[in-house]
Amino acid sequence: MASGSDDARLRARVEQLEDRVAALEGDRERSDTEPGTGTTFWALEGLKSRTEDPGAVLFTGAVTLPTGEHWEWQEGRLATAVLEDDWTEGAAMLSALAHPVRLLLLREILHGTRTVAELSTHESLGTTGQLYHHLRQLVSAGWLRATARGHYAVPGERVIPLLIVLAAVRR
């Protein structure tokens, strides 16, 4: 027969394993929970307390990239403004993201590969001519900025929005 302390250790171990499985499987309910509090929809409740019908949308994030750069960003929009906007104005920005090579470029740049010389060594990014074509598309759409000759970076104000778009399409 197990003692009370054995039961407590077993329960704690099962809880740890469940947390790890949930993290690996991307448990959506847990991802809506404020880290460390267990409060579901904490951002949503805060947004609702600050807006009236028909509501608003909020985009926010705090990220430390593999390069060590840290970005924090928040933007909110009233639902009426979003619903009444000309959605076609965002087509070029979305179109720039709609190519696997461009997404790979953005990922590599966020991970610290910043020069054309470094990027051109990646076997999936094509020829130098193709690489420059995709870089121009991303710069034109505002997802990248040329920081020096042959050096590129995702502008700080675009890091969190980019990650939000990528997270949203995985849902």
C-alpha positions in Angstrom: 0.0 0.0 0.0 1.3 3.5 -1.0 1.9 6.1 1.6 0.4 9.6 1.4 3.8 11.1 0.4 4.1 8.4 -2.4 0.6 9.5 -3.6 1.6 13.1 -3.6 4.8 12.4 -5.5 2.9 10.3 -8.0 0.3 13.0 -8.5 3.0 15.6 -9.0 4.8 13.5 -11.5 1.6 12.8 -13.5 0.9 16.5 -13.5 4.4 17.3 -14.8 4.0 14.6 -17.6 0.6 16.0 -18.5 2.0 19.5 -18.8 4.9 18.2 -21.0 2.4 16.4 -23.3 0.2 19.4 -23.5 3.2 21.6 -24.4 4.3 19.1 -27.1 0.8 18.8 -28.5 0.1 22.5 -28.5 -2.8 22.3 -26.1 -4.9 25.3 -27.1 -6.7 25.6 -23.8 -3.4 25.9 -21.9 -2.0 28.4 -24.5 -4.9 30.7 -23.6 -3.9 30.7 -20.0 -1.8 33.4 -18.5 1.6 31.9 -17.7 1.7 31.0 -14.0 -1.8 32.1 -13.1 -4.2 29.5 -14.6 -6.5 32.4 -15.6 -8.0 31.7 -19.0 -8.7 34.6 -21.4 -6.9 37.2 -19.3 -6.0 39.4 -22.3 -9.6 39.0 -23.7 -11.2 40.0 -20.4 -8.9 43.1 -20.2 -9.8 44.1 -23.8 -13.5 43.7 -23.2 -13.3 45.9 -20.1 -11.8 48.7 -22.2 -14.1 48.6 -25.2 -17.8 48.8 -26.2 -19.7 46.8 -28.8 -19.0 45.7 -31.4 -15.6 45.3 -29.7 -11.9 45.4 -30.7 -9.0 43.2 -31.6 -5.7 43.2 -29.8 -2.3 42.0 -31.0 0.6 41.9 -28.5 3.8 40.1 -27.8 7.1 40.0 -26.0 9.8 38.0 -27.7 13.5 37.4 -27.3 14.9 36.1 -30.6 17.7 33.5 -30.8 20.0 36.5 -31.6 19.3 37.9 -28.1 17.3 40.9 -29.5 14.2 41.5 -27.4 11.0 43.1 -28.9 7.8 44.1 -27.2 4.8 45.3 -29.2 1.1 45.9 -28.8 -1.6 47.3 -31.1 -5.3 47.4 -30.8 -8.0 48.2 -33.3 -11.7 48.9 -32.9 -13.7 46.2 -34.7 -15.7 48.8 -36.7 -12.5 50.3 -38.1 -11.2 46.9 -39.2 -14.5 45.9 -40.7 -14.8 49.2 -42.6 -11.1 49.2 -43.8 -10.2 48.5 -47.4 -8.8 45.0 -46.9 -7.2 45.0 -50.3 -4.5 47.4 -49.0 -2.9 44.6 -47.1 -2.7 42.3 -50.1 0.9 43.1 -51.0 2.1 42.5 -47.4 0.2 39.1 -47.3 1.3 38.2 -50.8 5.0 38.7 -49.8 4.5 36.1 -47.1 2.8 33.6 -49.4 6.0 32.0 -50.7 7.9 29.3 -48.9 11.3 30.7 -49.8 10.3 34.1 -48.4 9.1 32.5 -45.2 12.4 30.6 -44.9 14.3 33.8 -45.5 12.5 35.6 -42.7 13.0 32.7 -40.4 16.7 32.6 -41.1 17.1 36.3 -40.7 15.2 36.2 -37.3 17.6 33.5 -36.3 20.6 35.7 -37.1 21.6 34.9 -40.7 21.7 38.4 -41.9 24.0 38.8 -45.0 23.3 37.8 -48.6 26.6 35.8 -48.5 25.4 33.8 -45.4 21.9 33.3 -46.8 23.2 32.2 -50.2 24.8 29.1 -48.6 21.4 27.7 -47.6 20.5 25.1 -50.2 16.8 25.9 -50.2 17.1 29.6 -51.0 18.0 29.1 -54.7 20.4 31.1 -56.8 21.7 34.5 -55.8 19.4 36.1 -58.4 16.4 34.3 -56.9 17.6 35.3 -53.4 17.7 39.0 -54.3 14.3 38.7 -56.0 12.7 37.4 -52.8 14.6 39.9 -50.6 13.3 42.8 -52.8 9.8 41.5 -52.4 10.1 41.4 -48.6 11.7 44.8 -48.4 9.0 46.3 -50.7 6.3 44.9 -48.4 8.0 46.2 -45.3 8.8 42.8 -43.8 12.6 43.4 -44.2 14.9 46.4 -44.1 18.3 46.6 -45.7 20.5 47.7 -42.9 23.8 47.9 -44.9 24.9 46.7 -48.3 24.0 43.0 -48.3 22.7 43.0 -44.8 19.0 42.6 -43.9 16.9 42.6 -40.8 13.3 42.3 -39.8 12.4 45.8 -38.6 11.6 45.8 -34.8 8.1 47.0 -35.4 7.4 44.1 -37.7 8.8 41.2 -35.5 5.7 40.6 -33.3 3.2 41.2 -36.2 5.1 38.7 -38.3 5.0 36.1 -35.5 1.3 36.8 -34.9 0.5 36.2 -38.6 2.4 33.0 -38.5 0.8 31.9 -35.3 -2.7 32.7 -36.6 -2.3 30.6 -39.7 -1.3 27.6 -37.6 -4.5 27.7 -35.5 
